[in-house]
């Protein structure tokens, strides 16, 4: 009985942690990316990443990059593709101006009638500013 309780507790902690912290932020950002939810991506993008760029230009840049990346994925997988990801690694960084910086590595998978492919993301950075997680930088192809 004690082992079963421990197993249930570990499973519960793993499920909860996938919706909180940087993992939850990565999940939200990835879902926004695959659903072309530019407003969510803009709201999750750190002001520091765009160095004071006008918000309309940030939105335009993210929109263009997401569109080009999704088009690229679709050209390999087909219009009916599904997209998923795995966090393959992460690194913690501390900063006096930002409470936390995490480098995350993903393996994005597409699968559709034309085929399937993997796209590694080796430089997605999530930062915790003022208690909230934001995308700092992260690119594969054009975006994500």
N, C-alpha and C positions, 0 to 999 in steps of 0.2 A: 504493500500500500504506500509506503514512504517513497519508493522509487517512482511509482506512478504519479504521485503528487509532484515530485521534482521534475519529471518529464513534462507534465502539463504546465508547470510554471515556466520552464525553459521555452516551450512552444509559445505560450502567451507572451512572454517577453520578446521573442523574435517577431511575432506578429505586430505587437504594439510598436516596437522600434522601427518597423518598416513604414509607419505612418507618422513618425515624429522625428525631430532632429534633422540632420542633413539628409538622411535617407528619405524622410517624408518630403523634404523640399525637392530632392532629385525626382521622386515619384510624381509630384505635382508638376514640375517643369517638364518631365518627359511626356506626361499625358497632355499637357498644353501644346507641346511640340507636335506630337502625332495627330492632335485634333486641330492644328493650326489656330490655336487660341493665343493670338498675338498679345492681346491685352494682359493675359496672365503672365506671359513671358516678360513683357515690359515691366509689369509690376514687381516681378521677381528679380529683375536685373539691377545690380548695384549701380548707384550714381557714379561711384568711383570708376567702374569699368568703362564708362563712356566719357569720363573727364569733363563733365559739365556740358556735354553736347545737348542741343535743343531736343526736347522730348519727342517732337514730331519726326526729327531725323533718326532718333533711336528706334522709334516704332517702324519707320520706313526701312531702316537697315535690318532689323530683326525679321520683318515681314519678308523682305527680299531673300535673306539668307535661309529662312525656314522653307520658303516656297521652292527655292533652288535645290535644297537638300532633299525635300520630300519628292520632288520631280526626279532627282537622281536615283533615289531608292526605288521609286516606282518603275523607272526604266529597266531596272534589273529584275524586280520581283513581280511586276504586273500591277494593274489597276486595283485588283482585289487583295493586295498585300495586307498582311498583318505585321505589326511592328512590336517588338518587345525588347527588353534590355536586362542585363545582369550587371551589378556593380562587381567589377573584378578586382578592385583594390581601392584603398583610400589612405590618405596621409593627413595627419593633423598638424597645423601650424598655429602658433600663437602670435599675437600682435598687440601692441599697446593701444592702437587706435581702433582695432576691431577685436571683438571678444574671441572670435575663432575663425580660422580659415581651414577648409578641408579640400584636399585634392582628391577627386574621385575618378576612377577608371571604369568605363562601361564597355560592354560588348552588346551593341544593338543588332538585333536580328530582324530581317525582313523575310517574308515568305508569301508567295502568291503563285498564280497560274503560270507565270513565266519562269519561276525559279525562286531560289532563296539565296541570301547572302548575309554576311556578318560585317559590321562596321565598328572597328575599335575606336573608342574615345579615350585618349590618354591624358587629356589636359582640361578636364572640367573642374573648375574651382568654385566651391560654394563658400560664402562668407556669412558670418553672423554679425549683423550690425544692429545696434539698438534692440537686441533681443529677437530679431527676425532673421531668417535665412534668406539669402539672395544668391542669384547666379553672379559670379564675378567674371569668369571667362570660361568658355568651353566651345570647342569647334571640332567637327569632323566633316569633311567635305566643306560645306559652307556654314552650317549651324548644327550644333549638337553632334 
